[in-house]
Amino acid sequence: MAAEDWIKGFVVGGLIGAALGILYAPKRGEETREEIAKSFQELRDKARHQLDETCTKMDEFASRGKEFYNESKEKVSKALDFCAKDQTEKKSAGAS
């Protein structure tokens, strides 16, 4: 959630900054439109870059989670096999 909130804040902040810049800039309409287009492209590029970084980190976390799950599953399986074998040996020894 923190990454998503950060991205939202980043985008909203960029839009607010661009709007304030337009309102207080004493320029011709054509210059203002060019500046808006440039600002939008920069903001879009930054947002894409941040999204790519976030996706990469999420993939890394997912991969680590899968590794941890598989390792834990294997350890639990070995422990259960050991307990079952131990119980079988105890029953065999008690029956003899």
C-alpha angles and dihedrals in degrees: 000000000000093000091048091050090048092052092048091050091047093052095044091047091050092050093048091048092049092048093050091047091053094047095052100037114104096211138125119270094252092052090047092051091049090049091049091051091048093047091048092051092049092048091047091050092049092048091049091049091050091047091051091050091048092049091049091052092047090052090050092050091048091050092050090048092052091049092050091048093050093047092048092046090052093049092049091047091052091048092050091048090050092050092048091049091047091050091049091051092049091050091048092049091047093050093052 
